[in-house]
Amino acid sequence: MQTDIDPRNLIGRKALDRNGTKIGTIDEVYLDDATGVPEWAAIRTGLFSRDAFVPLEPSELVDGTLRVPFERSLIKDAPDFGVGRHLSPEQELQLYHHYGLDISAPSEPDLTFGHIAGTPDPEAP
């Protein structure tokens, strides 16, 4: 999905599955903790009476409607974590697996991750 769109502009838009069947309306948008890029949409589904999380990548915004490239039944069966709370890394991993999306882990660990500001950097020369 294009990443330059304001996530607030997604809320209230309709969402369709891969066949063009209405899933529901976007209720909330979740951003990636590290990048701030919109990553997940919580879609309020009338038929399922809950919010279903769908990945914004590889979804597309077409003519003001979010087109999600998955079957409605798969979306219906997505793990339900409730809305209004932060998604944990474990919950995100469950969602990625549910949708069959590959998450490539970096080949080298990020040695600067977790460095506390104001303390000496152990990697600095």
N, C-alpha and C positions, 0 to 999 in steps of 0.2 A: 504494500500500500504506500502511497505517497506520504512521506514523513513530514512534509512542510505544512500539513493541514493542522489547524488548531483543534485539539481534542474536544474542546468545549462545543465546537460546531458539529461534532458527531452526535452529541446527545439529542435524542428526540427523533433521529432519522430512522427510517425503516430499514430492516435487514432482510435479505432474501437468501435462500440456500442456492446450491449449484443449479437447481432446476427452475429457479425463479419463483419458488413457493415462499410466501411470506413466513418468516420466522418470528418476527416481533419488532420491537422498537428498542433502540440503543438507550440503555438506562444510565450506564456509567462507562468511563474509559479509564483503563489502568495504564500507567506509564512504567517503563523500565526504570528500575532504581538507579542504575549506573548512567544511562544515557538521557533519560527524560523523554525518550521517544514513545509514542503510544504503542502499546503492545497487545493489550487484550480489551475486548468490549464485552460488557455484560448486557445481554439482550433480554428485555422483559418479554416473555412469551405468554400470550394469552392462553394457549392450549395447554402448556406445561405448568402454568401457574407458578413460575419461578424465573429467576435470571439464569441464563446459560452463558458461560464464558466461551468466546470464540476468539481465535487469534486474528489480529489485524493484518498480519503478514502470513499468508498470501492473499488476503481479502482485498477487494478493490472498491473504491468509491466511484460509482457510475451514476451520473445524473442525479446526485443527491441521495442515492440509495447504496447501502453497504451490501456488496455481493460477496457472500461467504462460499468458498469452493468446496463445501462439504454437504452431505445429505442431511436433511432435517432430522432423520432418526439418530444420526451420530451426534448431532448437536443436542438433541433431547437427552441422550444418555451421558453427556459430559458430566464429570464430577461437579457436585454442587457444594460450593464453599461459602455461599451467602455473599451478599454485597455490602459495601460500606466499610470493609476491612481490607487491610493490606494482604496481598497474596504472598505467601512464603515461597522461598525457592523450591521447597518440596512440592507445594501445590502447583506451581508453574510447571515443574517437571512432570507431574501427573497429567496435566492438561496437554503438554506437548506430546506425551506418549499416547494419550487418548486419540489425538488427531493424527498420529503417525508422522509427526514432524521431527526431523533430525535436529538435534542440538549438538553442534560441534563444539567440543571443549577445546580451549587453547592447548597447543602441543607443549608449550612451556608454561609453568606456573608464573603468575604475575608476582614478581618478588617485591614490588613496592606496595602491593595491596595490604592494607591494614597499617601502614606507616602512620604514626601519630604526629600531627603537626606540632612543631616546637621541640621535637626530640631529634637527636642526631640520626641521620639516615645511614643505616649499616651498609648500604650499597654505594654510598658516595665515596669518591676517590680521596 
